[in-house]
Amino acid sequence: MTWFYKNKPFTSDMIKDYQGFVYVITNIADNNKKYIGKKNFISKITKQPLKGFKRKRKILKESDWQDYYGSSDKVNQLLLEHGPEIFHREIIHLCKTKGEMSYVELWYQMITHALISDEYYNGIIGCKINHRSVTTLDPKSLKTKL
């Protein structure tokens, strides 16, 4: 299944200099229940040092974002039972930093009341953000409704 951004399929060549994204996954087959989360485009792998060296090697590669359906146990259970075709995956915000991802994810979870609403699968919200991590974020870029 495909990720969509502004109603168009999103592909690897569109990543550019973005760190990751905030998304909403919707159960379109059953109850239109949603899950809000975030995902990095890049993952860091630490390898053992080369022979004769002490420093571990850090390698950056594209993450599994294309196959990702969130960390919700309920969403993953439904994915196993019914397959990916029951979900619509939408990128709602592209982010330049990890701090921006955390802030924007929390923003959408709060304005939708994702933790306390029966319309969402979200079961936990946690965040620790430094103000320096969100200096590139334009508050006007955040939608007030999903």
C-alpha positions as CSV (number, residue, x, y, z in Angstrom):
1,M,0.0,0.0,0.0
2,T,1.1,3.6,-0.7
3,W,1.6,6.6,1.5
4,F,-0.3,9.7,0.3
5,Y,0.7,13.4,0.7
6,K,-1.7,16.1,-0.4
7,N,-3.8,13.4,-2.1
8,K,-0.9,12.1,-4.2
9,P,1.3,9.0,-3.8
10,F,4.5,9.8,-1.9
11,T,7.8,8.2,-3.1
12,S,11.4,8.0,-2.0
13,D,12.6,10.6,-4.5
14,M,10.3,13.1,-2.7
15,I,12.1,12.8,0.6
16,K,14.7,15.5,-0.2
17,D,16.1,17.0,3.0
18,Y,13.2,15.9,5.3
19,Q,14.0,13.9,8.4
20,G,10.6,12.3,8.7
21,F,6.9,12.8,8.8
22,V,3.7,12.8,10.9
23,Y,0.9,10.7,9.6
24,V,-2.6,9.5,10.1
25,I,-3.7,6.0,9.3
26,T,-7.4,5.5,8.8
27,N,-9.4,2.2,9.0
28,I,-11.5,2.7,5.8
29,A,-13.1,-0.7,5.9
30,D,-14.7,-0.8,9.3
31,N,-15.1,2.3,11.5
32,N,-12.9,5.1,10.1
33,K,-10.9,5.0,13.3
34,K,-7.5,6.7,13.1
35,Y,-4.0,6.5,14.4
36,I,-1.7,9.5,14.6
37,G,2.1,8.9,14.7
38,K,5.5,9.9,13.3
39,K,8.2,8.1,11.3
40,N,11.8,8.8,10.3
41,F,12.8,8.4,6.7
42,I,16.4,7.6,7.7
43,S,17.6,5.0,10.2
44,K,21.0,4.9,11.7
45,I,22.8,1.5,11.9
46,T,25.8,1.1,14.2
47,K,28.4,-1.5,13.1
48,Q,31.4,-2.9,14.8
49,P,34.7,-1.0,14.3
50,L,36.9,-2.2,11.4
51,K,39.9,-4.3,12.4
52,G,42.5,-2.2,14.1
53,F,40.1,0.7,14.8
54,K,38.2,1.5,18.0
55,R,35.4,3.8,16.7
56,K,32.1,2.1,15.8
57,R,30.8,2.8,12.3
58,K,27.5,4.6,11.9
59,I,25.7,4.1,8.6
60,L,22.6,6.0,7.5
61,K,20.1,4.2,5.2
62,E,16.5,4.6,4.3
63,S,14.1,3.3,7.0
64,D,11.2,0.9,6.5
65,W,8.8,3.8,6.2
66,Q,7.2,2.5,3.0
67,D,6.0,-0.6,4.8
68,Y,5.2,1.0,8.2
69,Y,1.8,1.0,9.7
70,G,2.5,2.5,13.1
71,S,3.3,1.1,16.6
72,S,-0.3,0.6,17.7
73,D,-0.9,-2.9,18.8
74,K,-4.5,-2.7,17.7
75,V,-3.6,-1.4,14.2
76,N,-0.9,-4.1,13.8
77,Q,-3.4,-6.8,14.9
78,L,-5.9,-5.6,12.3
79,L,-3.2,-5.5,9.7
80,L,-2.4,-9.2,10.4
81,E,-6.1,-10.2,10.4
82,H,-7.4,-8.2,7.4
83,G,-4.3,-7.0,5.4
84,P,-3.1,-3.5,4.5
85,E,-6.0,-2.8,2.1
86,I,-8.3,-1.8,5.0
87,F,-6.1,1.2,5.8
88,H,-5.5,4.5,4.2
89,R,-2.1,6.0,5.0
90,E,-1.7,9.8,4.8
91,I,1.4,12.0,5.5
92,I,0.0,15.1,7.1
93,H,3.3,17.0,7.8
94,L,6.8,16.6,6.5
95,C,9.4,17.5,9.1
96,K,13.0,18.7,8.9
97,T,14.1,17.6,12.4
98,K,13.2,14.9,15.0
99,G,12.2,17.6,17.4
100,E,9.8,19.0,14.8
101,M,8.3,15.5,14.3
102,S,7.7,15.1,18.0
103,Y,6.1,18.6,18.3
104,V,3.9,18.2,15.3
105,E,2.8,14.7,16.3
106,L,1.9,15.9,19.8
107,W,0.1,18.9,18.3
108,Y,-2.2,16.7,16.2
109,Q,-2.8,14.2,19.0
110,M,-3.8,17.1,21.3
111,I,-6.1,19.0,19.0
112,T,-7.9,15.7,18.0
113,H,-8.0,14.4,21.6
114,A,-6.5,11.2,20.2
115,L,-5.8,9.7,23.6
116,I,-9.3,10.1,25.0
117,S,-11.4,9.9,21.9
118,D,-13.1,6.7,20.7
119,E,-12.3,7.8,17.1
120,Y,-8.5,7.0,17.6
121,Y,-6.4,4.0,18.2
122,N,-3.8,6.0,20.1
123,G,-3.2,4.6,23.5
124,I,-0.1,6.6,24.7
125,I,1.3,10.0,24.2
126,G,4.8,11.0,25.3
127,C,7.1,13.8,24.3
128,K,10.2,15.7,25.4
129,I,11.1,18.6,23.1
130,N,13.8,21.2,23.3
131,H,12.8,24.6,21.9
132,R,15.9,24.7,19.7
133,S,14.6,21.6,17.9
134,V,11.6,23.4,16.5
135,T,13.1,26.7,15.3
136,T,12.4,25.8,11.7
137,L,8.8,25.0,12.3
138,D,6.2,27.5,10.9
139,P,3.1,27.4,13.2
140,K,1.0,28.5,10.2
141,S,1.9,25.2,8.4
142,L,-0.1,23.2,11.0
143,K,-3.7,22.5,10.1
144,T,-6.3,22.8,12.8
145,K,-8.4,19.9,11.6
146,L,-7.6,16.5,10.2
